[in-house]
Amino acid sequence: MNIKANVGTLDILGHLVLWFFVVLLTFGIGAFFFAYSFSKFVINRTELIDSNGVSHKLTCDVDLFGSIGHIILWIFITIITFGLGYIFYFYKVWNYCLNNSSVG
């Protein structure tokens, strides 16, 4: 099996510009939602290609606002650690999103 991500440069640029303004307008709080959106953005554009050449699309089943408790907890951890906790948060979000993804 092979993994292929179909993430275009213009898609990335549009996603980054949108979230840049969201982070600015929310005084940084949007960065915690960005982590989920980023993971979902990449996973939903990825497909598995089996040995027969048939592709199977990955789907991330994470609701952006469904993990509000997780986000609030990590906001406090990030504040207490003077921003260092966000690095760990980003990895935990990827872990959560991959564990809640399926092949369709």
C-alpha positions as CSV (number, residue, x, y, z in Angstrom):
1,M,0.0,0.0,0.0
2,N,1.1,3.5,-0.7
3,I,-0.1,6.8,0.7
4,K,-0.7,9.8,-1.5
5,A,-1.6,13.3,-0.3
6,N,-3.3,15.5,-2.8
7,V,-2.6,18.9,-1.2
8,G,-2.2,21.7,-3.8
9,T,-0.2,24.8,-3.3
10,L,-3.2,27.1,-3.8
11,D,-5.3,25.0,-1.3
12,I,-2.5,25.4,1.3
13,L,-2.2,29.2,0.7
14,G,-6.0,29.7,1.0
15,H,-6.1,27.6,4.2
16,L,-3.2,29.5,5.7
17,V,-4.6,32.9,4.8
18,L,-8.0,32.1,6.3
19,W,-6.5,30.8,9.5
20,F,-4.0,33.7,9.8
21,F,-6.9,36.1,9.9
22,V,-8.9,33.9,12.3
23,V,-5.9,33.7,14.7
24,L,-5.5,37.5,14.5
25,L,-9.2,38.2,15.1
26,T,-9.3,35.9,18.0
27,F,-6.1,37.2,19.6
28,G,-4.4,33.8,19.3
29,I,-7.2,31.5,20.5
30,G,-7.9,30.4,16.9
31,A,-4.5,28.7,16.9
32,F,-5.9,26.0,19.0
33,F,-8.7,25.3,16.5
34,F,-6.2,25.6,13.6
35,A,-4.4,22.4,14.8
36,Y,-7.6,20.4,14.3
37,S,-8.4,22.1,11.0
38,F,-4.8,21.5,9.7
39,S,-4.9,17.8,10.5
40,K,-8.3,17.4,9.0
41,F,-7.3,19.4,5.9
42,V,-4.4,17.0,5.2
43,I,-6.1,13.7,6.1
44,N,-9.2,14.5,4.0
45,R,-7.0,15.0,1.0
46,T,-5.1,11.8,1.4
47,E,-5.7,8.4,-0.1
48,L,-4.4,4.9,0.3
49,I,-3.5,3.1,-2.9
50,D,-3.5,-0.7,-2.7
51,S,-1.4,-3.2,-4.6
52,N,-4.1,-3.3,-7.4
53,G,-3.9,0.4,-7.9
54,V,-7.3,1.1,-6.3
55,S,-7.4,4.2,-4.2
56,H,-9.3,4.5,-0.9
57,K,-9.9,8.0,0.5
58,L,-9.2,8.8,4.1
59,T,-11.8,10.7,6.0
60,C,-11.2,12.4,9.3
61,D,-14.3,12.2,11.5
62,V,-13.4,15.0,14.0
63,D,-15.8,17.8,14.6
64,L,-13.9,21.1,15.0
65,F,-15.9,22.2,18.0
66,G,-16.6,18.7,19.4
67,S,-13.3,18.8,21.4
68,I,-13.8,22.1,23.2
69,G,-12.8,20.5,26.5
70,H,-9.5,19.3,25.1
71,I,-8.9,22.7,23.6
72,I,-9.6,24.5,26.9
73,L,-7.3,22.1,28.8
74,W,-4.4,22.7,26.4
75,I,-5.0,26.5,26.4
76,F,-4.3,26.4,30.2
77,I,-1.3,24.1,29.7
78,T,0.1,26.4,27.0
79,I,-0.3,29.4,29.3
80,I,1.3,27.7,32.2
81,T,4.3,26.5,30.2
82,F,4.7,29.9,28.5
83,G,3.8,28.5,25.0
84,L,5.9,25.4,25.1
85,G,2.8,23.2,25.7
86,Y,1.4,24.1,22.2
87,I,4.1,22.0,20.6
88,F,2.9,19.0,22.4
89,Y,-0.7,19.9,21.8
90,F,-0.1,19.9,18.0
91,Y,1.2,16.3,18.2
92,K,-1.7,15.2,20.4
93,V,-4.2,16.7,18.0
94,W,-2.6,14.7,15.1
95,N,-2.8,11.6,17.2
96,Y,-6.4,12.2,18.0
97,C,-7.3,13.0,14.3
98,L,-5.5,10.0,13.0
99,N,-7.2,7.7,15.5
100,N,-10.6,9.1,14.4
101,S,-10.1,8.7,10.7
102,S,-11.4,6.0,8.5
103,V,-10.7,4.6,5.0
104,G,-13.7,4.8,2.7
